[in-house]
Amino acid sequence: MLKKNRLFTPGPTPLLPQAQTAMASYGAHHRTADFRALFTRVLADVKEFIGTKNDVLVLSSSGTGFMEASVSNLTSPGDRVLVLSAGKFGERWTALAKAFGCTVETVTAPYGETISLDEVRRKLTPEIRCVYVQATESSTGARHDVERIAKLVQTSSDTLPDTLFVVDAITGLGTTRLDVDGWGIDVIIGGSQKALMVPPGLAYGAISERAWQRMETAKSPRYYFDLRKERKSAAKAETAYTPATALFAGLAAAFDYVRQMGDGNLAAGRDALIANAELCAAMTRAGVQALGLKLFAPSSPAAALTAVAAPAGADSTVICKRFREQFGAVVANGQAEMKGQLFRIAHIGYYDYLDTVGVLAALEQVIAETTGKAVEFGCAVRAAQEVYAKVR
Ligand SMILES: *Cc1c(COP(=O)(O)O)cnc(C)c1O
C-alpha cells in the first residue's frame, strides 16, 4: 500500500497548508514597512492567543532559546531557583539554571507522574528567585497542575515578594487551558512547531511587569537573548536581529486559521483548538486502553500527547519503526533512558478525527504484528468512536 508521511510527534507537528503557502511566497526584507506590518500583526495575535495583557516577544530560535532567555534574563549567578521536574524537559530547566550558575533546588517526580504540591510548598523558601516548570511534560505525557502551583507561589508571595513563576508551555499553549494573567504566570513560553502548526524556528512568550523589572538587576550574561533589547525593538515594530521572516508569514496564516476556528475571534479559536486536542486525547486514551495497553502517565494525562507504555516484552523502538515503515507515520519513541519503554502520539495542533481514528487503526495492526498476540481488530477504533459520539 502507498504511504503518506504523517507526523504524530509532539513537535514538530503537521504543518498547516495555508502556512506553508504563506511561507513559500514570503520574501520581504525585515527592515521594510511590509515586514513591520506583519510583525506588528503577529505580536498582537500572539498576545490574544496567549490571553495576556503582558508584553509579548517572538524570538527566532527553537523553544529552548526562550527557556534559556528566561534563565539568563531573570537570574544572577548564585541565585537560588526551584525547578519542578518530572521528565526530560524538567531536567532541561535544571541544566539551564546550572549553566548560568544558579543554585538549583528541585522537586522531582518519577517519569509519568506529576509534582507533589506539598513538596512544592515545602521548598518555596523566601530565597527562591524563580520557579520553573512545564505545563505539559512532553517526554512523559504528564500534565502539571499549573493553576495550583501558581496559587502556591502567589500565596507564599507575602514571604516571597519577589519570586517569579516561569512556565514552559511549549506543548501547553493551544492544548491546555492556561489563565496566564489570572494565575500570575510571569513568563510563559510557546514554540512555533507545536500547536501553531508552523515549522520549528520561532519561540514566543509573554513577560510580566515584575519580570521586566527583575531584568534590570539580573546579572547573568546574555547577548542574543537579551529580552530588554527585543522589547525595545518590538516597540518600534522591529526585531533586534534578522528574524526568521518566512516563519512569521507562516505564523500569521496559522493565527488566521485559528481565528476562523473561533468564527473571527482568536481567543475563541484557541479554545476550540484546545477542545480539539482534548477530544483527540480522550479518544486516543480510550483506544489504547481498549487494546489492553497502559498509559504511561495515567494519573495526570496531558491533552497535548498520549504516552503509552510498551506492552510487556515489547520494545517501543520496534513499535515506532513499524509505524514508520508500514504506515509512514512518525510516532515518538521514549527519550533518553525512556527509549524502548513508551511511545508517544501527539494531539497538538493540526489533528482531526480521521488522523486520530487512523493512528489507532494502525496501532491495532502494529500491536498485533509486534506482539504476535491476538488483537480484536476495531476495538481501539470503536472505543475512540464511542468517545467521539458521546461528545457529539
Ligand atoms: C518541544 C519542547 C521544548 C522545546 O524544544 P526545542 O527543541 O528547543 O523547540 C521545550 N519544552 C517542551 C515541553 C517541549 O515539548
The ligand as an SDF file (V2000), in Angstrom:
LIG
                    3D

 15 15  0  0  0  0  0  0  0  0999 V2000
    9.4240   20.9120   22.2430 C   0  0  0  0  0  0  0  0  0  0  0  0
    9.5830   21.2910   23.6590 C   0  0  0  0  0  0  0  0  0  0  0  0
   10.5620   22.1960   24.0820 C   0  0  0  0  0  0  0  0  0  0  0  0
   11.4580   22.9510   23.1690 C   0  0  0  0  0  0  0  0  0  0  0  0
   12.2790   22.2280   22.4340 O   0  0  0  0  0  0  0  0  0  0  0  0
   13.0020   22.8960   21.1860 P   0  0  0  0  0  0  0  0  0  0  0  0
   13.5360   21.6920   20.5270 O   0  0  0  0  0  0  0  0  0  0  0  0
   14.0100   23.8130   21.6870 O   0  0  0  0  0  0  0  0  0  0  0  0
   11.9270   23.6230   20.4030 O   0  0  0  0  0  0  0  0  0  0  0  0
   10.6280   22.5290   25.4080 C   0  0  0  0  0  0  0  0  0  0  0  0
    9.7600   22.0240   26.2990 N   0  0  0  0  0  0  0  0  0  0  0  0
    8.7900   21.1710   25.9400 C   0  0  0  0  0  0  0  0  0  0  0  0
    7.8470   20.6920   26.9810 C   0  0  0  0  0  0  0  0  0  0  0  0
    8.6630   20.7640   24.6060 C   0  0  0  0  0  0  0  0  0  0  0  0
    7.7000   19.9220   24.2580 O   0  0  0  0  0  0  0  0  0  0  0  0
  1  2  1  0
  2  3  1  0
  2 14  2  0
  3  4  1  0
  3 10  2  0
  4  5  1  0
  5  6  1  0
  6  7  2  0
  6  8  1  0
  6  9  1  0
 10 11  1  0
 11 12  2  0
 12 13  1  0
 12 14  1  0
 14 15  1  0
M  END
$$$$
